[in-house]
Amino acid sequence: MAIGLLSSLAVYLLSTDFRPKPLYQQLKGVTDDPHCFITADQPLVVEFSPPRSDIKSISFSVMVPQRGTELEVTIRNPKSKLEIRQSRFNKSGSGTIYLSDLDLKAGPIRLEFRSSARDTERAPRLSWSKFRPNWPTEVWVASNKVSRSPLISVNFSWSSQAALWCWLLMIPGILVAFRTQKSVLVLLVILGLCSTITSVLLWQQNYTVGHYGHWDADRYGLYAQKLANYAADQQQREAIHKWFGSYPHLHNALAPTVVAVPIYLGADRDSAYLVFMSICGFMGLLLFFRILNKRLGLSYRTSLVAVIFFGCHLLQLRSFSRAVTDELGLVLTLWTLDLLLARLETVIISETVSLAVLMFLHPLARPQGFVYLPFILAGVLFCDWWRTRQLHFKDMALTVTKLLVVPAIAIVFLYLIFDWFHNFQLSIEKAKIFQRFFTFRYFISSMIGLCQLLPVLWLIVRKQRLVNPSTIILVAFGICYLAMLTIVKAPLWLRHFLPILPVAVCLGALGLEDIQSRVKKNTAMAIALAISAANVALIIYQILLTERIPSAIRNFISSG
């Protein structure tokens, strides 16, 4: 309850400074007749009305020929005709005009692009946008009004970026947590709060600088909104029902159904979605620490360093509080691994029931959820065999029946009553579009981003640990998940490797635990904490200075 309130408060405060919808849905240019040439006889004038007046900068991509003339850009108030800023650009690349808070007042803004070029060979040029503007916009070439508009990015001031200073709280938190075990919960709360703030800011930065079309990437947020509207407004039900029939992820209804409840009660859609993912993120930190310290039996200090590394990993920070279901899938994965590792010691009815519940939840949570069903069954049978060193066919049949029958019946019932088989087929057809990202290059770059320096610690793990049943379960899940990605030819983006991040970190923690020298172990812990800080710095750098990061690096950090 306390975690939910803390997540809600953090997201609410950040939501008061959410980035406005950008000028264009995506920063993409047209392919046919893509350029607007700026000549002396053909100046370009753009006038638009931004949703807010606190504009920090205006950017555009300009191409200037080697012996071309410079581009002159003037920003004016269209009502008073007063000049606000004037800049000149004589090189190709990104052109940016920075504005202070005193430059602009509420109302429209006019940009005038001029050059002294007499022909198109020497004229600077801008790209036409593929998408129509989201704001009221008028464009003139010479004195002729045109329906196209040039590719422009408008960046607003963003005071909530100051919340990133919260990461300084981690320093005393880590120092205190190393001294007393009772403070570990406080440290995890601080880590979760910092992760929530960072993830929300990164989500806004990624999707308001060039990719607003991915603001609600797989439209799960819209799905939740449709469910809430379906319950609240009877007149919309027919139209919503038609939308349900065309939506490829209708059968992954877990997150949208949960998020629809607060939306129905009046909460903002984005905030409700982000709060739910933040709660999942907090739960994931708690579960992962329990796996390290209790299930794997690692020392407190090793567990502490490993959970910090896990929580600060760039992939975890990206997903912690974002309008995608990645964090929900992660917390279900951690819950599954925790229950299987516990089953190696003893069988508790409540844990068996929980595994059956997970058999039901995984297919409803994520598109790849069905892969967990055979893994859970095989994992349970392996745990029972290891614990008793015997496993009769009758016992196996009874265990499978307990775990599988009720969830299977429930899932089939939902697929039949809501006609999800049709949507499942649509999702398969949609997935084929992204198979072009199933390449060795994407795999290598994603594995580097996932593992970083962890393989160095993997090599230190003692052979006795490698044949330990806990290690076998972790490695088996990693292999099973990678096999699934291979079989379905899933896009090998870094974000799709999030479910095996706990496996990679656990194996690294085992290696860290096996270092015998105290000095070497402390040095390894210090390096792990330094790498964690570097991951946080990479994400903060992207939030603050994304327009200065080369696109290849930016895409690697943001992970699709």
Secondary structure as UniProt FT lines:
FT   HELIX           2..15
FT   TURN            16..17
FT   STRAND          35..37
FT   STRAND          44..48
FT   STRAND          55..63
FT   TURN            66..67
FT   STRAND          71..76
FT   TURN            78..80
FT   STRAND          83..89
FT   STRAND          93..98
FT   TURN            101..103
FT   STRAND          109..114
FT   TURN            120..121
FT   STRAND          125..129
FT   STRAND          137..141
FT   TURN            142..143
FT   STRAND          144..146
FT   STRAND          152..156
FT   HELIX           159..169
FT   HELIX           170..179
FT   HELIX           181..183
FT   HELIX           184..208
FT   HELIX           212..214
FT   TURN            215..218
FT   HELIX           220..232
FT   HELIX           234..236
FT   HELIX           237..246
FT   TURN            248..251
FT   HELIX           254..264
FT   TURN            265..266
FT   HELIX           269..290
FT   HELIX           291..295
FT   HELIX           300..312
FT   HELIX           314..319
FT   TURN            320..321
FT   HELIX           326..343
FT   TURN            344..345
FT   HELIX           349..365
FT   TURN            367..368
FT   HELIX           369..371
FT   HELIX           372..388
FT   HELIX           393..417
FT   TURN            418..419
FT   HELIX           420..433
FT   HELIX           434..437
FT   HELIX           440..451
FT   TURN            452..453
FT   HELIX           454..458
FT   TURN            459..460
FT   HELIX           463..466
FT   HELIX           469..487
FT   TURN            488..489
FT   HELIX           494..500
FT   HELIX           501..513
FT   HELIX           518..545
FT   HELIX           546..548
FT   HELIX           551..558
//
